[in-house]
Amino acid sequence: MDPSSLTQRWMVITSLVCAAAVGAVTILESALGDTAPTSAALWWVCYAVFVVVLLLMHGFLPTPRALSQNVLLLTFAALAIGLALLFPRQTWMAVLFVLTTAMAAFSWRPRAVAALVVIQTAAVVAMGVLAGWSLVDVLMGVLAFGNMQVFGALVVFTARGEAEARHDLTVALAELRSTTALLDLTSREAERLRISRDLHDLTGHDLTALSLELEVAAHLTASTDAGHHVVRARTIAKDLLTSVRAAVSRIREETPSLDDAVRHVTGDTPGLDVLVEVEEVASLGAEQTIAIVRGVQEAITNALRHAQADHLWVRVGGDEQEVCVSIHDDGVGAATITPGNGLRGMRERFEALGGTLEARSHSAGGFAIRGRFPVAQPTT
């Protein structure tokens, strides 16, 4: 299990338990008449908003578009400080600062988290002043809750670092698999063409020369008993030359399997579930197959590196005139698309084949690529 995901899961459980415990203990102490917040009504309003913001950050409630994660975190931290200052007699209320620090460490940079720790530690001093703590108690509170905040932030930062390293490794493995598949496809294509050329240039040439020599020998031995055997040898040589030429034609016309190539690239991609549907298209050349495979490779890299997707759907189909490639994921979308080198390269490869490529995305989520090109390559 991803360390970051595991830490987030425990953070959800811990934060909900902590928030519920704060409310339960406050109700119990108020009922016993021991202590109560400075302004009970205001404290409970802040507490209710605190719980709502917590549920919004964990996704239990629909979040309005105007409220970003940073706004929610700032509100969450401000409410925690407010709850602590409205109930300064209860030292344990500063535990909320540890919770807010850990929550912020999932999204903020270390400098921002450090600033939050300083502000909340200053709030601990303010609690001591309002509650009339002694200087020793204030110093102990600052050391205790300051260290707890730093420890919580370090735990989250460590989990984030491990998760990012694992993610980078996953992307690198996916790119390596795709590159290996493309190299294998290109190597086999080059080897196929080399064999066809060697058969045509070497074997074909030798058989042609042999056939001519046998034809001359047939004329020279036409009146002898050996003439019959020479004629038969010439016929066999001609048949063998015809077979070699037919084999060369078949090798040159043979193209790599599009389905095998795509599934080789997409198979066992760590961290991404790829669903593939490929219809074999007749007369599809090696260059066209490589363009499709490279497009799928780039889509996988984008889904892992940028979109943070869990699923990727790849569909390749067409007829005798046109090939259509459709790829989409369920990752993080974007209101506007800024083409990078990968997307520009995909578009250039499709346009070089006489086709087009379009990319679409939505802020609600998902990134889609749709490309097409004719089966018959344009005359160059």
PyMOL commands that set and color helices and strands:
alter all, ss='L'
color gray80, all
select helices_A, chain A and resi 3-32+40-57+69-86+91-105+110-131+135-220+227-253+258-266+286-307+341-352
alter helices_A, ss='H'
color red, helices_A
select strands_A, chain A and resi 273-278+311-318+322-329+356-361+367-374
alter strands_A, ss='S'
color yellow, strands_A
deselect
rebuild
show_as cartoon
